[in-house]
Amino acid sequence: MAPNALSPVDIENMNDAAIEQVRLQVSDVIDPRYDTKWNMLRWLQSNDFNIPKTVHLLKKHLKWRKDRKLDEPESQSLLQFSDARRKHAPIDIIGPQRKEDGDRLVVVDRAGRIDVSGLMKSVQPTEYLHEMFRSFEEIQRRLMKMEAETGVQCYMHYIFDLEALNFDPTLLGVVNGPFRVSWQLVGQHYREFIDKFIVINSPSYINVLWSALSPFIPEQSKQRIVFAGSNWKEELLDIVDKECLPERYGGMIPDIQCLKPVDPIPKSLYWKLPAQYPTMDQLHKVSVSASKHRMLIYKVDKPDTELLMYSHNENDITITLYYSKNKNVSENDLELAVAPIPKCGLPAMDLFDYNCEYPGYYYIKLANEASWLLPSTYRIIVIEKESGKELEPLNLNEKWIKKGQKSKKK
């Protein structure tokens, strides 16, 4: 050790001091069930121990956890479900990588066998993302349990199996669209979970996929991605006990006990407009020029008003929700209510539900950041859940909004 190098004890003491500073500043919003040393440390690590930045981002995450009731029993969670995602694109949580004192959770994603085309025709953007959040909430519960038992920070080994992946013209669009966006949003909320992201059974055209995806991956994350070679079973057994791996990966656990089937999606699951949804013609069409944004303004009169936001977009667009007690304020003075959400174009109409905790003005910002040349159209209508009536934007008469058709009275 160099003369001026910090000892492990010194580093731990510095970590503990930083953790206490963060804990003190979020004490008014954190749920005791989430308040662990290791959860605090993960947020600090992901922000290079910048305490103000950590506190700012963690508070946003904690508000999101509260809004979606993620620290309550899972049955009370307000995350949406996706049968297509859960049953036909499952993530399998195997368990610790060692028979005793494991500090890495083994997770398997058999992405190569997923019916990608069928999945994209079956899911709504928000429910697809929420199903991923559900998986990562379970992973987090497992990690927290392991940390309570071992007394050390735990991570996961994520085995990304591309066996049987077929190249088709839509694959690059999915990789660069829904796949990339969903992982970016997962990364916003679940920090420092992955130790190794291990890609096995890579197809011959993996370089094409990697070229499309790699520009969006932070350098720190790239260092954790491992492209295993033809001897990938031996590589896995170097980091995972044989007793802790499924048989198909060189282990001893019968596959049927730990791996859910990955079957094609039947056409009966393809998305169809539910009877209670507005029609596409009823949604207002908002035109957003390339590299520009639009702002829709809504007035909410009562606290705890639940809004149902139905939307559809054919091209990538980013949506952000802001709040203000007053109407005439600059964007810099608005309070962030929901962090920016990139939304990819999918066939299904999306449903995003949001509880307006306070009366006042809510601003939906639509940003066409992905395009340099072409405008994008975003269709949207906002319904008050309790009354079932539309909440119209105050600026509905702007020339860049084409009003949707009024619903016919039955």
BARONU-266767 format. One record per residue (C-alpha): y, z, x. Coordinates in steps of 0.05 Angstrom, whole numbers, padded with zeros to 5 digits, always signed. Layout:
<sites>
YZX/...
</sites>
This chain:
<sites>
+00000+00000+00000/+00069-00018+00026/+00113+00042+00045/+00161+00032-00013/+00110+00009-00064/+00104+00049-00128/+00039+00087-00138/-00001+00078-00202/+00023+00148-00223/+00096+00127-00212/+00085+00064-00253/+00052+00102-00310/+00110+00153-00310/+00160+00096-00314/+00121+00064-00371/+00118+00130-00408/+00193+00140-00401/+00207+00071-00428/+00158+00081-00485/+00194+00145-00506/+00261+00110-00505/+00235+00056-00551/+00199+00105-00595/+00262+00146-00604/+00303+00085-00625/+00252+00061-00677/+00232+00129-00703/+00268+00117-00770/+00229+00054-00786/+00160+00060-00753/+00098+00081-00791/+00060+00137-00757/-00004+00097-00762/+00027+00042-00719/+00062+00090-00671/+00015+00091-00611/+00031+00090-00537/-00005+00024-00528/+00030-00012-00585/+00097+00009-00556/+00074-00013-00487/+00053-00082-00512/+00123-00096-00539/+00155-00072-00474/+00109-00115-00432/+00123-00177-00473/+00198-00167-00463/+00196-00151-00388/+00213-00078-00403/+00282-00097-00430/+00291-00037-00476/+00348-00064-00520/+00311-00130-00531/+00246-00093-00544/+00278-00047-00596/+00313-00106-00630/+00249-00147-00637/+00204-00088-00653/+00250-00067-00710/+00244-00136-00740/+00169-00132-00734/+00167-00063-00765/+00208-00086-00824/+00159-00143-00834/+00101-00094-00831/+00134-00051-00884/+00150-00111-00929/+00078-00134-00926/+00048-00063-00928/+00008-00077-00865/+00001-00003-00846/-00030+00013-00914/-00105+00004-00927/-00122-00070-00922/-00134-00075-00997/-00059-00060-01008/-00034-00113-00958/+00014-00164-00988/-00009-00220-00943/-00034-00281-00981/-00106-00303-00980/-00135-00371-00961/-00207-00382-00980/-00209-00448-00943/-00184-00416-00878/-00227-00354-00883/-00292-00387-00904/-00288-00454-00868/-00248-00437-00805/-00269-00366-00791/-00252-00323-00730/-00311-00278-00710/-00296-00210-00680/-00358-00193-00639/-00341-00126-00607/-00325-00094-00539/-00347-00133-00477/-00386-00073-00448/-00441-00030-00478/-00400+00030-00455/-00326+00040-00445/-00307-00032-00462/-00233-00048-00456/-00237-00121-00477/-00253-00144-00548/-00294-00207-00553/-00270-00256-00606/-00300-00325-00621/-00264-00384-00652/-00310-00444-00662/-00252-00491-00673/-00291-00554-00653/-00334-00549-00716/-00276-00541-00764/-00266-00597-00815/-00193-00606-00793/-00177-00661-00842/-00206-00623-00901/-00171-00559-00880/-00103-00592-00878/-00115-00619-00949/-00135-00551-00974/-00084-00500-00949/-00013-00481-00964/+00029-00466-00901/+00043-00393-00917/-00026-00375-00940/-00057-00408-00879/-00011-00368-00833/-00023-00304-00872/-00098-00312-00865/-00088-00316-00790/-00046-00253-00794/-00103-00219-00832/-00150-00235-00775/-00102-00209-00723/-00090-00145-00763/-00165-00132-00759/-00164-00148-00685/-00107-00099-00677/-00145-00044-00714/-00205-00055-00668/-00161-00053-00606/-00127+00011-00629/-00195+00043-00642/-00219+00023-00572/-00155+00050-00541/-00163+00116-00577/-00234+00121-00550/-00221+00098-00478/-00150+00122-00466/-00131+00055-00434/-00095-00007-00459/-00145-00057-00488/-00141-00133-00495/-00185-00188-00521/-00225-00245-00491/-00215-00302-00539/-00271-00354-00535/-00245-00420-00560/-00307-00464-00571/-00293-00539-00578/-00365-00561-00587/-00372-00619-00636/-00297-00634-00636/-00287-00707-00657/-00225-00745-00637/-00189-00779-00695/-00118-00805-00703/-00095-00742-00740/-00119-00693-00687/-00057-00698-00642/-00012-00686-00702/-00051-00624-00722/-00052-00596-00651/+00023-00609-00642/+00038-00586-00713/+00002-00533-00754/-00041-00508-00695/+00019-00499-00648/+00064-00470-00702/+00013-00419-00727/-00001-00393-00657/+00073-00388-00642/+00084-00346-00704/+00023-00303-00689/+00052-00292-00620/+00117-00266-00650/+00081-00207-00682/+00019-00194-00640/+00043-00183-00569/-00001-00177-00506/-00067-00182-00543/-00100-00236-00502/-00126-00224-00432/-00165-00289-00426/-00164-00349-00473/-00229-00383-00453/-00238-00456-00473/-00311-00478-00471/-00346-00544-00489/-00282-00582-00475/-00286-00656-00495/-00272-00712-00446/-00203-00722-00476/-00181-00650-00468/-00125-00673-00422/-00094-00712-00479/-00093-00650-00524/-00068-00606-00467/-00011-00654-00452/+00012-00650-00525/+00007-00575-00528/+00025-00548-00459/+00101-00560-00462/+00105-00508-00518/+00065-00454-00482/+00103-00402-00440/+00083-00400-00367/+00059-00329-00373/+00012-00349-00429/-00013-00410-00391/-00038-00364-00336/-00086-00332-00386/-00118-00398-00408/-00184-00413-00374/-00218-00481-00380/-00291-00463-00366/-00335-00514-00333/-00406-00537-00349/-00432-00469-00325/-00390-00433-00377/-00447-00387-00398/-00450-00358-00328/-00374-00351-00328/-00377-00313-00394/-00431-00267-00368/-00386-00250-00309/-00338-00216-00356/-00381-00196-00416/-00447-00157-00418/-00506-00198-00442/-00518-00147-00497/-00447-00160-00523/-00450-00236-00531/-00480-00280-00586/-00544-00317-00565/-00511-00385-00566/-00463-00361-00512/-00517-00333-00467/-00521-00265-00498/-00572-00224-00537/-00539-00215-00605/-00572-00260-00657/-00521-00311-00679/-00536-00298-00752/-00513-00226-00743/-00444-00241-00714/-00424-00314-00726/-00404-00339-00795/-00423-00411-00812/-00370-00465-00803/-00383-00516-00857/-00344-00577-00881/-00294-00563-00936/-00317-00590-01004/-00267-00633-01041/-00267-00582-01097/-00225-00538-01050/-00173-00591-01036/-00106-00566-01060/-00085-00581-01131/-00020-00560-01165/-00035-00495-01203/-00013-00494-01276/+00037-00438-01264/+00073-00476-01208/+00134-00519-01219/+00123-00594-01212/+00147-00631-01151/+00201-00664-01193/+00230-00596-01211/+00244-00579-01138/+00314-00592-01112/+00316-00642-01055/+00358-00619-00995/+00375-00673-00944/+00381-00646-00873/+00408-00694-00819/+00374-00698-00751/+00390-00638-00707/+00431-00607-00763/+00421-00552-00814/+00438-00535-00886/+00450-00468-00919/+00430-00450-00990/+00465-00389-01019/+00434-00344-01073/+00463-00284-01109/+00415-00227-01126/+00442-00174-01174/+00388-00121-01174/+00353-00084-01118/+00279-00099-01106/+00283-00167-01138/+00221-00207-01121/+00232-00281-01109/+00181-00336-01109/+00203-00394-01065/+00166-00459-01079/+00177-00513-01028/+00151-00577-00998/+00167-00616-00935/+00136-00679-00905/+00167-00669-00836/+00176-00609-00791/+00232-00563-00811/+00251-00491-00794/+00270-00441-00848/+00307-00375-00837/+00329-00323-00888/+00393-00282-00880/+00426-00228-00921/+00498-00204-00932/+00531-00157-00981/+00589-00207-00985/+00590-00281-00999/+00643-00308-00952/+00619-00289-00883/+00605-00329-00821/+00533-00343-00799/+00542-00297-00739/+00556-00239-00786/+00495-00249-00829/+00437-00200-00824/+00370-00232-00807/+00321-00219-00863/+00263-00265-00843/+00258-00293-00772/+00257-00369-00764/+00192-00400-00790/+00175-00471-00767/+00141-00507-00825/+00098-00569-00815/+00090-00623-00867/+00027-00613-00908/+00004-00643-00975/+00006-00577-01011/+00068-00544-01042/+00082-00478-01007/+00095-00411-01039/+00133-00358-01000/+00145-00292-01036/+00201-00245-01015/+00225-00177-01041/+00301-00172-01039/+00309-00099-01023/+00385-00099-01035/+00431-00135-01083/+00478-00184-01051/+00475-00254-01022/+00414-00287-00991/+00421-00348-00948/+00365-00397-00935/+00378-00438-00872/+00341-00504-00865/+00343-00533-00795/+00319-00602-00776/+00310-00585-00702/+00249-00628-00688/+00283-00695-00702/+00336-00729-00659/+00346-00789-00704/+00317-00783-00773/+00339-00738-00831/+00289-00693-00865/+00281-00676-00939/+00263-00606-00960/+00245-00593-01033/+00255-00522-01059/+00263-00481-01122/+00270-00405-01125/+00242-00366-01185/+00254-00293-01203/+00183-00266-01211/+00200-00215-01265/+00238-00262-01311/+00203-00327-01292/+00272-00360-01291/+00302-00402-01236/+00352-00370-01189/+00398-00428-01174/+00435-00433-01108/+00510-00421-01116/+00523-00486-01078/+00475-00529-01119/+00530-00581-01131/+00536-00599-01057/+00529-00674-01046/+00469-00663-00999/+00429-00632-01055/+00395-00674-01108/+00380-00630-01168/+00309-00626-01193/+00289-00639-01264/+00295-00583-01314/+00229-00556-01339/+00211-00577-01410/+00210-00520-01460/+00142-00511-01491/
</sites>
